[in-house]
Amino acid sequence: MLEEAKTRTANLQIRMKERGIRKAVFTDESSIAYLAGFWGYLGIEFGRPTMLVVDADDAPVIVTPLMESEMVREMTWVEDIRVWEDAGQRSWGRALSEIVGESPAELWIERNHIPAIVRNYLDDRYPDAKLSDISPVLGELRVIKTPFEIGVMKQAGSIAEAMMAAAHNSLAEGAHEYESAIAVIEAGSRAAAKFLTERGWDRFVSPMIHNLQILQSGADTSMVHRRASVKAYEKFDPVYFCFCNMAQFKQYKLGFDRMFHIGAVKDEAARVQEAAIAAQQAAIAAIRPGVLAEDVAAAANEVYQERGYETGYRTGRSIGVAYLEAPELKAGDKTPLQAGMTFAVDGGISIDGATAGRIGDSIVVTDDGMEYITNYPREILLSNG
């Protein structure tokens, strides 16, 4: 992982030189993980920013809180690490200014991801400096995944499949939503642990599956992102599991969704779910190098229209070390697909206050089509109990 991150940073520096970019400040956790190979567990939400400053010509520098610094040194390949403290003269602003200099004409930042506390500091400290967006430059590197990255994502897919099987096995009349969430967390954590060791960089990767489970059942399935509650399952209930903020491993995030039905499925619920599956499969069938991102979405939208449904969802999003990367599978995105791109591809329909149809998988674009990263039956799924 660290050699991969070091190579990415060197490639970024080449692109920076080509564009005349001297210095860039990265503040987004996913970008720092991608380039420096580490991530913190106590970050900006506590007012403690960690930053990676990449110079086109010199070695990169990490700015991190003192309390995180020992772990950071062990996790990253970057040698120059500047620490700061919550009180006194050793502030993060001072550390950053020492790296950036007194009066830079231009600074490159992640415009849409920079925390307000850091942006406000730069505005006040460097009122005359032009703040430009480095995100598209880094995005050019992140859009095509290396074989190493695809390997990690396939491990994440295997973990996600164990999670979905546990979700399926948890379903029965009278069981509760939160019990399904517990089963998912346990199964995923045990599956992730099998890919890890207690040595070297691995020891900093937690196998624990976390975040609140997106799960709705019954009429609430139309709500898309309600979290697991104490509701008990009833016969015929549709049950929706979304792992989009839980199916992740070594910072690589997947999309993975399935709909189940308790005991049996009613006719209308079956029609909705079959339409969602057909739309997703139409989109996936369209995926291959050279196809425009919006044309993949158009293939799904045609199925919805033919079956009398409307959807406000995009058909898919690029995935990687962030939950959302570019391009997106939606109208207006004319990016040609390339081998090595990875996407979460969804089928989604909501019938407010009644039911829904949903399915989602992660895939990688190959030289002649696509390959699934996540696998679970793509059909009407009934509870086992």
Buried (B, 14 or more C-beta within 10 A) or exposed (E): BBEBBBEBBEBBBEBBEEEEBBBBBBBBBBBBBBBBBBBBEEBBEEEBBBBBBBBBEEEBBBBBBEEBBEBBBEBBBBEEBBBBEEEEEEBBBEBBBEBBEEEBEEBBBBEEBBBEBBBEBBEEEBEEBEBBBBBEBBBEBBBBBEEEBBEBBBBBBBBBBBBBBBBBBBBBBEBBBBBBBBBBBBBBBBBBBEBBEEEEBEEBBEBEBEEEBBBBBBBBBBBBEBBBBEBBBEEBBBBBBBBBBBBBBBBBBBBBBBBBBBBEBEEEBBBBBBBBBBBBBBBBEBBBBEBBBBBBBBBBBBBBEEBEBEBEBBBBBBBBBBBBBBBBBBBEBEBEBEBBBBBBBBBBBBBEEBBBBBBBBBBBBBEEBBEBBBBBEBEBBBBEB
